[in-house]
Amino acid sequence: MRAKCSVFIATSLDGYISRPDGSIDWLNEANASVPEGEDCGYGAFIRTVDVLVMGRNTFELALTFDAWPYESLQVVVLSSHGVAVPEGLAQTVSVSSESPAQLVARLAALGRKHLYVDGGKTIQSFLADDLVDEMTITLIPVLLGAGRPLFGPLQADKRLSLLASRAFEFGFVQNRYRVEAKPAEPRR
Ligand SMILES: NC(=O)c1ccc[n+]([C@@H]2O[C@H](COP(=O)([O-])OP(=O)(O)OC[C@H]3O[C@@H](n4cnc5c(N)ncnc54)[C@H](OP(=O)(O)O)[C@@H]3O)[C@@H](O)[C@H]2O)c1
């Protein structure tokens, strides 16, 4: 059976996951208004994940954080050129140039059941290959006007079903969707 692939990500109201230069200062600022102890479901989600698959850009951003945020979780970084992994992360982080389908198949064969797919371009390529099963998208009440988008071009429409929706009193709105497996009718 194919491993389940999920997205769990925050975007600006106009659909950006970072500024054009990759910075997420706006997200850090918004998170500062979140009451202590509230993680918007992230902890419960990450406990169900076997492998985190991220794009090189997301990896490089995570390396700038004060501490590596993923502890012992296995991480695969997608990069066609390769990227250096700091020695301290060599036990948990590997780099791959596989296609999304090859990677998902290899990880499923190793018994990995739930993959967390992160990074805009990476999510877009998994979506284009019909490999995303669920998306939890937290809308942050800010308009950036420009940035790196969560979504991009598609060959055909993708239908989603809303599984849950939650509005937080501090202004975040979180929607969880199932991505429907059946392809929509080709565009005319
Ligand atoms: N708002 C949030 O919750 C959130 C979450 C995660 C990340 N972010 C932000 O998003 C930014 C990164 O997103 P991004 O869209 O720039 O890129 P990304 O998906 O993190 O990284 C893209 C890079 O991954 C590599 N790659 C290899 N195989 C790929 C494949 N099949 N599909 C796509 N990429 C593949 C390529 O690197 P090579 O050039 O090496 O081949 C590509 O340039 C970060 O700066 C971070 O700030 C925000």
The ligand as an SDF file (V2000), in Angstrom:
LIG
                    3D

 48 52  0  0  0  0  0  0  0  0999 V2000
    4.6720   28.8400    5.9310 N   0  0  0  0  0  0  0  0  0  0  0  0
    5.1150   27.6480    6.2940 C   0  0  0  0  0  0  0  0  0  0  0  0
    4.4930   26.9520    7.1110 O   0  0  0  0  0  0  0  0  0  0  0  0
    6.3560   27.1070    5.6220 C   0  0  0  0  0  0  0  0  0  0  0  0
    6.6550   25.7460    5.7100 C   0  0  0  0  0  0  0  0  0  0  0  0
    7.7670   25.2730    5.0190 C   0  0  0  0  0  0  0  0  0  0  0  0
    8.5630   26.1380    4.3130 C   0  0  0  0  0  0  0  0  0  0  0  0
    8.2400   27.4520    4.2730 N   0  0  0  0  0  0  0  0  0  0  0  0
    9.0200   28.4040    3.4770 C   0  0  0  0  0  0  0  0  0  0  0  0
    9.0160   27.9720    2.1410 O   0  0  0  0  0  0  0  0  0  0  0  0
   10.2750   28.2350    1.5680 C   0  0  0  0  0  0  0  0  0  0  0  0
   10.6550   27.0630    0.7150 C   0  0  0  0  0  0  0  0  0  0  0  0
    9.6630   26.7310   -0.2350 O   0  0  0  0  0  0  0  0  0  0  0  0
   10.0590   26.6660   -1.7660 P   0  0  0  0  0  0  0  0  0  0  0  0
    8.8190   26.6490   -2.5710 O   0  0  0  0  0  0  0  0  0  0  0  0
   11.0540   27.7220   -2.0130 O   0  0  0  0  0  0  0  0  0  0  0  0
   10.8370   25.3100   -1.9410 O   0  0  0  0  0  0  0  0  0  0  0  0
   11.0830   23.8680   -1.3340 P   0  0  0  0  0  0  0  0  0  0  0  0
   10.0390   22.9430   -1.8070 O   0  0  0  0  0  0  0  0  0  0  0  0
   11.3930   23.9140    0.1220 O   0  0  0  0  0  0  0  0  0  0  0  0
   12.4830   23.5340   -2.0700 O   0  0  0  0  0  0  0  0  0  0  0  0
   12.5360   23.4590   -3.4670 C   0  0  0  0  0  0  0  0  0  0  0  0
   13.8080   22.7780   -3.8740 C   0  0  0  0  0  0  0  0  0  0  0  0
   13.7620   21.4060   -3.4880 O   0  0  0  0  0  0  0  0  0  0  0  0
   14.4390   20.6210   -4.4650 C   0  0  0  0  0  0  0  0  0  0  0  0
   13.6370   19.5680   -5.0520 N   0  0  0  0  0  0  0  0  0  0  0  0
   14.0880   18.3550   -5.3610 C   0  0  0  0  0  0  0  0  0  0  0  0
   13.1490   17.5790   -5.8160 N   0  0  0  0  0  0  0  0  0  0  0  0
   12.0550   18.2900   -5.8400 C   0  0  0  0  0  0  0  0  0  0  0  0
   10.7630   18.0120   -6.2470 C   0  0  0  0  0  0  0  0  0  0  0  0
   10.3680   16.8150   -6.6830 N   0  0  0  0  0  0  0  0  0  0  0  0
    9.8880   18.9890   -6.1530 N   0  0  0  0  0  0  0  0  0  0  0  0
   10.2540   20.1850   -5.7370 C   0  0  0  0  0  0  0  0  0  0  0  0
   11.4860   20.5070   -5.3230 N   0  0  0  0  0  0  0  0  0  0  0  0
   12.3830   19.5550   -5.3680 C   0  0  0  0  0  0  0  0  0  0  0  0
   14.9290   21.5780   -5.5150 C   0  0  0  0  0  0  0  0  0  0  0  0
   16.2310   21.8800   -5.0500 O   0  0  0  0  0  0  0  0  0  0  0  0
   17.5270   21.7670   -5.9890 P   0  0  0  0  0  0  0  0  0  0  0  0
   17.6230   23.0880   -6.6500 O   0  0  0  0  0  0  0  0  0  0  0  0
   18.6370   21.4830   -5.0380 O   0  0  0  0  0  0  0  0  0  0  0  0
   17.2750   20.6470   -6.9510 O   0  0  0  0  0  0  0  0  0  0  0  0
   14.0210   22.7640   -5.3720 C   0  0  0  0  0  0  0  0  0  0  0  0
   14.6200   23.9500   -5.8120 O   0  0  0  0  0  0  0  0  0  0  0  0
   11.2740   28.3740    2.6960 C   0  0  0  0  0  0  0  0  0  0  0  0
   12.0530   29.5080    2.4690 O   0  0  0  0  0  0  0  0  0  0  0  0
   10.4320   28.5410    3.9250 C   0  0  0  0  0  0  0  0  0  0  0  0
   10.5270   29.8730    4.3540 O   0  0  0  0  0  0  0  0  0  0  0  0
    7.1730   27.9470    4.9100 C   0  0  0  0  0  0  0  0  0  0  0  0
  1  2  1  0
  2  3  2  0
  2  4  1  0
  4  5  1  0
  4 48  2  0
  5  6  2  0
  6  7  1  0
  7  8  2  0
  8  9  1  0
  8 48  1  0
  9 10  1  0
  9 46  1  0
 10 11  1  0
 11 12  1  0
 11 44  1  0
 12 13  1  0
 13 14  1  0
 14 15  2  0
 14 16  1  0
 14 17  1  0
 17 18  1  0
 18 19  2  0
 18 20  1  0
 18 21  1  0
 21 22  1  0
 22 23  1  0
 23 24  1  0
 23 42  1  0
 24 25  1  0
 25 26  1  0
 25 36  1  0
 26 27  1  0
 26 35  1  0
 27 28  2  0
 28 29  1  0
 29 30  1  0
 29 35  2  0
 30 31  1  0
 30 32  2  0
 32 33  1  0
 33 34  2  0
 34 35  1  0
 36 37  1  0
 36 42  1  0
 37 38  1  0
 38 39  2  0
 38 40  1  0
 38 41  1  0
 42 43  1  0
 44 45  1  0
 44 46  1  0
 46 47  1  0
M  CHG  2   8   1  16  -1
M  END
$$$$
